[in-house]
Amino acid sequence: MQSTSTKQGQRNIARVVSAINLVALLAASADCAAQPQPPVAPPPPVAAAGLPPPLADDGTRVTTQATVSRFLINPDGDVDGFLTGDGALVHFPPHMSAQLTSAIHPGDSVQIDGWRDAGGNLEAQRITDAKSGRQLADQPPLPGTQPLPRELRGAGLSRLSAQGRVAHITTGPRGEPDGVILADGTVIKLTPPVAQQFPALVQAGARVSAQGYGTRNRYGTALQATSFGAPGNLTRLYDRVAPSP
């Protein structure tokens, strides 16, 4: 479970690339004189230089009680975590999104069994509804489940922008920052190398702005940033652009 957020971050970047390329293809078919398309984000490195890949059980095992405050989504629109009433950040695999949202709701009291990662966030292995006793355990996707074809990945992502005050920092399994959560629950994902370039902004209380590709649905908003910075001072994160038709 501890490598889930890192793997999902890599998938998000790949989907952002696919989304941008899809926009370029659609524009080319409609008008060969289309303007240059948005920047294409290169895939992030698997791990920071000099660090071994994350271990499966390198965190501290915990069991804790909490109240679900707000669901969080990833840029693909899957619910992959929630904030608790006391401000803790709880992660779980995105393939469990539908099961979790049907089993528990904001305001419910739950028991969380899992690990606390190096960033202090919780990686849930089992979530139990305190009232009904219903349990949701981490399990791999059902056999036979097929991923989307490569050419369709990212097709559902939208160009989004966000701005606000940072309330939480998201982290990888070893505690490396890889994004922020704004006070309104909007998730802005970065790669760890990019997050390291903005130490004054990737911290609670900072005001940030971002543009990128992601999803807005009834559970919230999340985007993989292609531009990031202070309001009015965005930095484009990636220099490569889609080829002109």
N, C-alpha and C positions, 0 to 999 in steps of 0.2 A: 504493500500500500504506500510505502514511503516514496516511491519513485513516480507515483501517479501524476502529481502536479507537474513534474519535469517533463514526462512523456506527453501530457496533455498540452503543455506549452509548445512543444515541438509540433504537435498536430495542428495547433492553432496557427502557428506561423505558416505551415504548409497550406492550410485552408485560406489564409490571407493571400498567399501567393496565387492560389488557384482563383480566388475571387477577382483579383486584379487582372489576371490573364483573361478570365471570362469576360470582364468588362471590355478589355481591349478587342477581343474577338467579335463581340456583339457590335461594338462601335465600327469596326472595320467592315462588317457585312452591311451596315446601314449607310455608311458614308466613308469612302476611302480617304476623304480629306479631314478625318476626325482629328481633334486636338490630341497631343500626347497624353497618355493615360497616367493614372496615379503611380507612385513609386512601388516597385516590387520588393517585398521584404525577403532578404535571404534567410535560409533556415538557420536557427541559432546553433551554437556549438553545444555538443552533448553535455559537457561539463567544463567548468573553468579550468584553465591550464594548471597542471600540476596536481589536480584533485582526482582521486580514483572515483569510479562510478558509485552512486549511492548504494548502501547496503539495505537489505530488506528490513532488518530489525535493529536499526542503529539508534532508535529513539527510546524514550522512557515510557513504559507501559502504564496507562492510567485508566481509572474508572471514576467518572464524575457525573454529578447531576446538573442539569441546566434547563433553561427555558428557551425555546426556539424564538428568536426575535425577528429575523428576516432571512429569507432564502437568498442565495447568491447564484448567479449563472456564469458560465464560461462564454467566450465569444461565439460558440456554436449555438448557444441558447439552452444548453443542458444545465439543470440545477446540479451543481457539484459541491455545494457547501451551504452553511448558514452561519449567521452570527447569533450568539447567545445573549441573554438578557444582561449578563455582566461583561459583555464585550469580547468574549473569546471567539476565535475563528475556527470553525470545524469543517474539515474537508472529507469528501467521500467520492468514490469513482463516479464519473458522469453517466456510465451505463446503468446506474441505479436510480437515475433521476425520476423516472415515472413511478417506481416503487416507493421512493421516499415521499414524494409530494402527495401520493394517495394515502400514505400511512400516517403522516404527521403534518401538522399545520402550525403556522406562527401562533404563539401563545401556549403551545403544548409543553408539558414538562417531560423530559426524556432523560434516560441514563445513557451515557456514552462510554463505550469500551474501545480502547485503541491505544495509540501512541502519541506522545507529545514530541514534535520534531524539534530540530535545533533552533528554529525561529520562534518556538513557543506556541505554535498552532497545533491543533489536534487533528490527527488522522484517524477517522473513525473506522473500526472494524465491525462493530455492532452498535445499533441504536435501538433502544427499547422505549416504547411509549409507557410512561409511568402510570397512566390511568388504565389503559386497556391491556397492558402487558405484551402487546404485539411487538415482535422483534424484526429488525431488518438487518441482515448480515451481509457483509461483503462477499460476493460470489462472482466468478468470471461470467462473461456474457454467455447466453445460451448457445449450445452447440449448433453449428450451421448458420449462425448470424454472420452476414456478409457485410463488409464495409462498403461505403459508396465507391463507385468507380472513380479513378483519379480525375477524369475529366469533369466530374460533377462536384467534386469537393470544393467547398467555398461558394457554390452557386447561390446559396441562401443568405450569404452575408451581405450586410448593407454598409454603406459609408456612413459613419457616425462621428459625432464630436461630443466632447464632455468637458465640463469645467466645474471646479468646486474645491472644497477643503478636504484634505486627506484625513481619514479617520482611522484607517488600518493599513498595515503593510502586509502584502502577501509574500510568502517565501517558498523556496525550494526545500527539499528534505534536509539539507545541511545548513539551512538558515540564511541562504543567500536571497536578498530581495529580488522579486520577479514581478512586481506590480503594486498597485495601490487600490484601496477601496475608498471611495468618497463618502461624505457624510450622508448622501442620499442613497447609498447602496450601489452606485455605479462602480463596476470593476474595470480597471484599466490595466491590461496585461502588457508587460515588457519582457525582454529577455534579461537574464542576470547581467550580462556585460553592458547592456544599455542602462539598466537601473543603476549600475555603479558609476555612470557618467553624470548622474543627477543627485549627488548625496544631500544637497540642501532641499530638494523637492521630494525625494522618496523618504519622507518622515512625517509622522502625525502632526497635523496643524498647518502644514504647508498648503498653499493654494496652487493648483496645477490646472493645466489645460492639455487636451489631447485630441488628435484626430486619428482615425483608423477604420478598421472593418470589424463588424461584429453583429450582435443581435439585440433587439429590444423587444421584450415580451411581457406577459403579465407578472412574471417573477422578478423582472429587473432589466438592467442594461449592462452589457459587457462588450468591450472591444479590445482587439489587439492593436496597439498603437503603432502608427507609421510616422507620426509626428508627436512630440511631447515637449513640455516646458512650462514656464510660468505664463499666466494669462497675458496675451499680447506679445509673447516672445517664444513662439513655437520653433523647435528645431526639427528639421526633417531627419529621420533616423536612418534612412536607407537611400543611397545615391542611385541605384539601378532603377531604370524605368522600362516599361514595356515597350517593345519595338513599334515604330510607327507603321501603319499599313502601307 
